């Protein structure tokens, strides 16, 4: 931009005083610096928001991974189907967390961690309870938005 201004003042507007060219180029430089500062500040803000988002969605990714591991370890087809359904419920849950949901998310994590895939009835009961807890979490997430 300044180069174009220089060419205009050098070749097209030869009868304009030098101080006018300096003033215009200084103005262009100032505007360019302002845009650079704003762009850098925006970059830092976006990176900080991205980090906060990553921290808040970590819980749901961990729960999803734990259930997917259990699916691969399960041998009973009914348990596998129930775990797949639980996996879908988790996958389509609100990924954003809130500090007020920590206790509920902790309960869900404990329930997922305590799933014993070799005890069919207990596993199916626990999966049902986990689904209910996740639904309650999703409703509370919706309220907080």
Number of C-alpha atoms within 10 A of each C-alpha: 9 14 9 10 13 16 11 13 19 14 9 10 12 10 9 11 10 11 9 11 17 13 11 15 18 13 13 15 14 12 11 14 12 12 12 12 11 12 12 12 12 12 12 12 12 12 12 12 12 12 11 12 14 14 12 16 15 14 18 20 14 12 19 18 14 15 20 16 12 20 21 10 12 17 12 13 10 12 21 19 13 16 24 16 14 21 21 13 16 22 14 11 16 17 17 16 20 14 8 11 13 13 10 15 20 12 14 20 17 12 17 19 13 11 17 16 19 13 11 14 12 13 20 19 11 17 20 15 14 21 17 13 17 21 16 13 21 20 13 15 18 10 8 10 6
